Amino acid sequence: GKFPRMDEKNIHSDKVDDNYERSMAVTPVLDLPKWSSIRPLAVASSAVFLRSIVLQVAMSSAAAMAARSTSDGMIASGASASVAAHQVALQLWLLCSFLCDALATASQALVADGIGRGDGNAVRRVSLINFNWGLVLGLTLSAFLWIGSASGFLVDFFTSDEITRIELSKLLTIVTLAQPLNAFVFVADGVLQGAEEFTYQAKSMALSVLTAFSIFALLEHTTFGQEIILGGDHDTLINVWYGLITLQAMRGITSLVKLAEVRGPINLFGEQVL
């Protein structure tokens, strides 16, 4: 990019001959950049900040609800085991997310490069390749988690407390099954960030968190949710994770809407232009 207010009078160089310059110095100026110059940066930064705040509110709320978790037949002291199981499952979730984030970073850089060159075919091709690799990574992570869970290794590694082991075993199934969705969401985030859809992502995150809270409230506090949907099997910790899965599902759906938009920056399913 260009330096603010950089012009010829601020550039000094020692010219050895016509083909080689030994050094160059750029002299900074004290003038503040105009709002029109920094507005894109401010808007993008604000959108990313608000998106992160909303996500952290959701994750903190999930931890708070897990700390108050009760299930049929569980005594009040079992809440400590529930929050312990929640934190272990969340750490496994985050570990897998960091691996998926590598694809998101690659997607962001490659999509931004394609858009910068005005090459729509390259943007779609790179996006599809990364989504394919995301599917492979998600299924691989699910396979490893399933092996660790089925063999008892993960439960044995993290805790010897019997109540915590029972609660963690229930969550491992959810974490395992959710990895392909998790991988898709992260790759989609990278693609949309490469297309500079920061404001859209902030709005979709707010909608996703609102939907997740609504699903949790439905399952936790309504007769319809407890008796009809859950069949009378009430477990606050499981409902918390149903809410988290809803969060990821909504992020995936809203991302897919923008990715498939015909007049959007990606047009993922559009025809290749020769």
N, C-alpha and C positions, 0 to 999 in steps of 0.2 A: 504494500500500500504506500501511499504518499505521506510524507511528513507534513504536519500542519504548516501552511504558509511557507513551504520550501520553494525558493526560486533561485535564480542564478546568482543574485547578489549574496546569498547565504552559503554558497558552495565555493570552496577554495581548494585548489589542487596544485600540486607541483608537477608540471609537465616536463617529462624528460625528452620525448620526441612525439611525432604525430601519432604513433601507434601505442604508446604506453604511458600511463599515468602512474607515478609512484605512490601517491597517497591522495586521499580525499577527506575533507572535513566538512561536516554539516553544522552550521552555527544555529543553535536554537533561538527562537524568538519568544518574547514574553506575552504576546497577544493570545487571548483565549480564542479557541475555535468557535465558529458560529454554531448556533443550535441546529441549523440545517445539516451541518456536517456530522454532528455527534448524535443526532436524533435516532438513526437506525441502531446504533450501538446501545443507546439508552433504552429503547423499546425492547430490543432483544434481551438485554440483561435483566430488565424488570420482569419480562415474561418468564424467563428461566428461574429467577428468584422466587416469584410467586408460585410457580409450578412446584418448586422444591419445598416451599413452606407448606403447601397444601398436602403434598405427599407425606411430609414428616408429621403433620397433624394426624393423618390417617394412621400411620404406623405407631405413633405414640398412643393414640386412642385404642388401637388394637392391644397394645401391651397393658393398658389400664383395664380394659375389659377382661383380659386373660387373668389379671391379678385378682379379679372378683369372680373368677369362674367357679361355677357349681354345676354338677350334673346329678342325674337321678342316682341316689344311693351314696353320694359323696358327702362326707362331713365337711364342715367349714374349713378345717385345717388343710383340706386337700387343695385349697386355692394356691398354696405355695408350690405344690407339685405341678399344678397347671401352668403357673407362670414360668417355672423352670423348664417344663417341656416346651412351652411357647418360645422361649428364648433359644433353646437348642435348635428347634425347627427353623426359627428365623435365621439363625446363623448359617445353617445349611442352605437355606433359600438364598441368602446374600452371597455365599460362596459361589453358588451356581450363577447368580446374577453377575458377579464380577467376571466370570468366564464369558458369559454372553455379551458383556459390555465390550469385549475386545472386537467382536463383530460389529457392534454399534459404532465404535470409533472408526473402523475401516470403512463402514458404509457412509458415515458422515463425510469423510475426506474424499472418497471416490465420487459420491453423488455431487458434492460441491464442485469438484473438478469438471465433471460432465456438464453440469448446468452452466458453469463459467465459460466453457467452450461452445455452449449452445448445441450440444450433441444429445438430443433426446433419446436416440437409440442407445447410446452408451449408458445414459442414466437408467433406462429400463433394464438393460442387460446386467449392469452392476447390481441393481436392486434385486433382481430375480436370483442372481448367483448368491448373493448374501442371504436371501431368504431360504434358499436351498441348504446352504451351509448351516443356517440357524436351525432348520428342521433336523439335520443330522446331529448337531450339537445337543439340541433338546432331547432327542431320543437317546443319545449316548449318556447324557446326564441321568435320565430316567432309569436307564439300564443299570448304571453304577449304584444309584440310590436303591433300586429294587434289590440288587444283590446284597448291598450292605444291610438293608432292612430285613430281608428274608433270612440271612445268615445270623442275624442277631448282633452283628459286629457294631453297627452304629449305636444301638441301645446300650450294649455293654461298654462301649468306649466312653459314652458321655455320662452315664449315671448307674448307680447300683441301688438307688432308692426304688422300691417296688411300685409305689403309686406313680412316681414320675415316669417309670418305664412303661406303665400302662398308658398314661396320657401321651407320651411321646410316640408310642407305636401307632396310635390313632392318627397322629399328625403326619407321620412319615409317609403314609399312603397318599395323603393330599399333596404333600410336597413332591413326591415322586411323579404323580400323574400330571402335575402342573408345569413340568419343565419345558415341554414343547411350546406351550402357550407363552411361558416366560421368555423363551428364546425369540419367538416371533415379536413380542412386544419390544424387546430391546433392539432388535434389528430395525424394526419400524421406527423407533425413536431416532436411531442414527440416520436413517434415510431422510426423515422429515427435518431433522436438524441440519442436514446437508443442504436441504432445500429452503432453509431459513423460515420454516413454519413454526417459529417459536410461540407466537401469539395463539395460534390454533392449538398447539400442544398444551398451553396453559389452560385454555378453556376446556379442552377434552379431559385434562386431569381433574379439574374442578367437577365436571359432570360425572366422571368415573368415581371419585371419592363420594359424591352425594349419593350415587346409586349404591355403592358399597354400604354406606351407613343405612340406607333405606332397607336393603336386604337383611342386614344384621338386625335392625329394629323389627322387621317383619317376623323373622325367625325367633327372636328372643322375647318379644313382648306382645305378640298377638296370638289369639287362639287358633286362627287360620294357619299361621306359620308353625306353631308347635304341634297341633293335632293333625292337620291335613297334610302339610308338606313334610314334616319330620316324623309323622306317625306317632306322636307322643313321646319320642325319645329326645329329651331335652339335655343339651350339653353346651354350655356357654362357650367353652374353648373351641369346639368344633364350629359353632356359629361364627366366631371371630374369624376363623380361617375360611369359612364360606364367604364371608365378607371380603377377605383379601383376594380370594379367587375371582370374585365378582369385580373387584377393582381392576385386576389384570385383564379380565375378559372385556370390560368396557374400554380399557385403554387399547386393546387390540382391535375392537370393532371401530372405534372412532379413528384410529390410525388407518385402518383399511379403507374407510370412507374417503379420507383425503388421498390415500395412495391411488385409489381407483378413479378418482375424479378426472373426467375426460379433459377438462380445461385446467387441471391442476398442474403442478410442476413435475409430477412423476408420471401420471397416466400409466400405471403399472401394467394394465392389460390392453393398452393401445397397440395398434398395428405398427410394425417397424416401417420407417420411412427410408426408402432406398435413395 
